[in-house]
Each structure stands twice: as structure tokens, then as C-alpha cells.
Amino acid sequence: MLDSLREAVAKLPGQPSVAVVDLERDGKVVCACDERAAAAGVTPGMALNSALALLPGLQTLSRNLQRERALLEAAAQLGLGFTPRVSLESPDAVLLEVRGSLRLFGGARALCEQVREELQSAGITGRLALTPTPLASLWFARAGQEVALRCAGQLPGRLAPLPLAVTRWPERSLQLLVTMGVRNLGDCLRLPRDGFARRFEPRLLTMLDRATGRLPDPRSAFRARERFAARRDLEPELADTQRLEVVCLPLLDELCAFLRQRGRGVQSIDWRFVHRTAPVTRLRLRFVEPVGEAGRIAHVFRERLARLELPGPVRTVRLASGPLAELPVASTELFAADRRESGATVPQLVERLRARLGVEAVHGLCLVPEHRPESTWRTTEPGTSQRRSSPAVVALSKPADATTVTWRGALRPLWLLEEPQPLAGDDRPRYQGTLELEEGPECIESGWWDGKDIARDYYSARNASGARFWVFRERRRRGEQAAGGWFLHGVFG
């Protein structure tokens, strides 16, 4: 409990003795206390007035269940680095099944030391107990005894001295056992099983059997959250983006550590900068492909942050990832001289362009199975396409009157006009002189289902200087005496 309130304890003036109280119980009972308070006689479960009588200078903090849960999940995520079988025992314990990991980490003693170091680096104070059953490990840890037992036959004798309080059975059952003269687990294990089962809840006997290894103890596996989220409260508040960058980079390191544990990447992350009075400033980063490298993410972040205008000082920074995705398999050409020749830097180039020019300025193009030439492509996220056989092209946005890239084969031009341009002429069109029709007609009649139907005859034409154009003529419709006019739609390279 105290670990979850570390920031609040650090803000207290001086170095006072601290106790945690539960507001759900009207804040009148001590839930936890630090070593100085314990040395003065304060214990968990003591009435607050009694604790204050023993230690008048005792400082109290309210219990925060949300922070306790977050701390518990953080410890569980550290445990995933040692075994995939992790379960939570709320509100204050994490159970790891490490039988298959002992040889990998050099034995029980070495594994426990590595677990302890990981917890300490995360600011978590823990007590470790290694036994053949989960409940036995849990009860030893609650009793403050760090043991390492490998043989299940030793469990009844080693559990016997532990007080009944480590079981956290209902208070009524514990009081009834005390009136019977049962004060520890050894006394409880010596009771007749039939009589114990009749007088107490069946689950109590089941717990004893699970703790001693007589019954299996199945556990629900802890599932790490699929998205990363973190926050930092800033004091003092920051209005300078350069100083803000220094605060944000450690959060990126935490994100990348989170991704490495899962072997995954992200294609988007969302920054939120909370101000005291102004609306929240949001900065969203998107990547061409899933990434998990801190350097690559930090480079794009610096580019965007340098262009960001803050409406006021920032008091809180929040970072949230998008959905996790599989990291792309790195592959390069066998004889490529370096990564530039293999095309490995193209995604990074796109990300830098988007960071400097804006997300809307850089996009991808992909082909669409459509007969109408102006509808054969659409914009996409760079690096994606609707069909695997359709090449995705990276394009920069241009003014509305500029041409657009498309590809339809040898008989189609590389460049299409944004809108078909009307041409003069009757039998033969004129554009920079009279055009000579070379190939055609190619009849395209489509789009009746969406109200944008066309009926055209396309030709490949050439002018006197040798330039080639793609032109069409509106087809003669039913009831019309003559065909429609000519239009220029594309230019061959």
C-alpha cells in the first residue's frame, strides 16, 4: 500500500511516520504503516485513535485502490519476463510458476535475486517465497518469511508455526478457531478433517489441502494489457517544448520496454498535454509500419513537438499507444551495399516528411478494380494497399489543378488530368494543332449503379510535334443523332 502512495509520501514535510487508512471503513482503522510507525507499536488493523495515542505525530494517507491495482499489474508484467504463467492475488500479491524457469535463470537462488532486483528497479518492495504450492508461497510471504522449499513433504512442518491471520479467512471463523485453542496453522492441520468440514466453510479445508499439496490449485492467468498508458504530473509546470521533451523521452523508453516484453510494435501513439485552464493539447504520431525502436519514435516526436504551439504551461503529460501489431520481419537484398540500397529507409523517410509537412500532405496510392479511369485509384496510408498485386505509391499532395499518378498498363498514359479538358474539333480533335488518331477506339461504359455513369470511346492521339495524348469522345447515346464532343484526359510520357 505504501509503495502505491510513494509520491504522496515524498510530498510530506520532513520525514514523518506514515500510516494508511481505508476511507471505506470511515478512515478509522490503520491498513498499513511504515517501519518508524511499526517500531512505535502501530500495527495494521489498529484503531486510528489508538495509533495516534502511541504516536501523536503520525501522518495518515487515504488508501488508493486504483494505484494499488496499477502497482500490482506492474509487478505482474515484470514477472512475465521470468515465466509466462503469472497470476494475481489481489490486493497485494503476484504468483509466478517458475518450475520451468529455474535452469534458465541459474537455479532458485539466482532467480529470486533477479526478481528482487527487477522489483527494486521499479520501486516495489516485495517479500519472496519459493515453495511447491501457490498458497504456501503466499502465506509465507504474508508472514514476512522468505523461504525456498523444493520438497512438498516439508510443507506441513514449515507451515505449522505460521499464524492463522496469513490465511485471511473470515473474521468469524478465525475467532471461533481461537476459542477452540487453535492459534496457528499447525493446530489447524491437526484438527479432525470431518469435524473441521462440518463446523467451517468447505473452502477453508480446500485451502489447507491446496497449501499442503494434497489438491491442485488452478489459477487464472494474468493477461497483460494490450495497450500502453502512462502519465507524469509536472511540478513545476513547463511551457518550453525543449524542457518538455526531456520529460517525455523517459515515457518513450517505458513504452518501448513494454513493446519488447511482448515482441510487438505500434503504428500510432497519442500524447496529451494537460493545461491548468486551456483545453488539452493532443499530439498524435502515426507510422508507416509497426515500430518498437525508441530512437525512431523519438525522432518523429522531436520533429512534431518542435512545431507544436502550446496554449499554456503543461501540468500533466499522458502517453497512450494504439493497438499492438506484429513487427515486420527485417529483410534486405542479399548483395545490397547498405540499408539505403535495400529500401529499408523508405518508411523512415515517409515518417519524417509527415512530421515536417503534416499527416495530410503525405499519403499512399493504391489501385481499385474499376473501369472508369478517374476511379481506378484512391489514397491510403503509406505502405498499405487494397490488393497485394497493386503497387502502393508514395505521393505528396499538390494543388488541385495538378496531375495525379496512376498505372493501368502499356495502352494507358502515366498522367491523368484532374478533370477531362474539352477539345475543339468535330471529326478529329484539336489540341496544339489537329491530333492524329493512332489507336482506338477503346469503349468504356460503366458506373450506372452510382449515378456517375460514363459512355466514352478512348483514343491514343499524336500532334504534329510528336506528343502523345489520351483523348475520348462521348459515345452516341440512344436517340441522339451525333456523338458528343472531344476531351483530353491523359498525357503519355
Buried (B, 14 or more C-beta within 10 A) or exposed (E): BBBBBEEBBEEEEEEBBBBBBBEEEEBEBBBBBBEBBBEBEBBBEBEBEBBBEBBEEBBBBEBBBEBBBEBBBBBBBBBBBBBEBBBBBEBBBBBBBBEEBBEEBEEBEEBBBBBBEBBEEBEBEBEBBBBBBBBBBBBBBBBEBBBBBEEBEBBBEBBBEBEBBBBEBEEEBBEBBEEEEBEBBBBBBEBEEEEBBEBBEEEBBBBBBBBBBBBEBEBEEBEBEEEBEBEBEBEEBBEEBEEBBEEBBEBBEEBBBBBBEBEBBBBBBBBBBBBEEEEEBEBEBBBBBBBBEBEBBBBBBBBBBEEEEBEBBBBBBBBBBBEBBEBEEEEEEEEEEEEEEBEBEBBBBBBBBBBBEEBEEBBBBBBEEEEBBBBBBBEBBBBEBBEEEBEBBBBEEEEEEEBBEBBBEEEBBBBBBEEBEEBEBEEBBEBEEBBEBEEBBBEBEBBEEEEEEBBBBBBBBBBEEEBBBBBBBBBEEEEEEEBBBBBBBBBBE
